[in-house]
Amino acid sequence: MTNGDGLVRIGRTLYVVQNRLNKVTVWDLDAKATTATLSRTITDPRFDVPATAARFGDRLYLVNARFTSPQTPQTTFNAVAVSL
């Protein structure tokens, strides 16, 4: 998985955060979780190199690592919520 970073598995669905590609790919796993089929891609203009994710309720929360921004003590970071 190119730029694969954070992973969240919910049943037979796998969410893969692809950090520098600014997207989350959603995969349908087979019964043994040995193969997967891409079902959709989640993008959002608020993504700024999301590095990890966590599920809460019906949303996926992604932390923006901001690797493309200057890293100083004043650099701010945020999280983005997207619907599952």
Secondary structure, 3 states (H helix, E strand, C coil): CCCEEEEEEECCEEEEEEHHHCEEEEEEECCCCCCEEEEEEECCCCCCCEEEEEEECCEEEEEECCCCCCCCCCCCCCEEEEEC
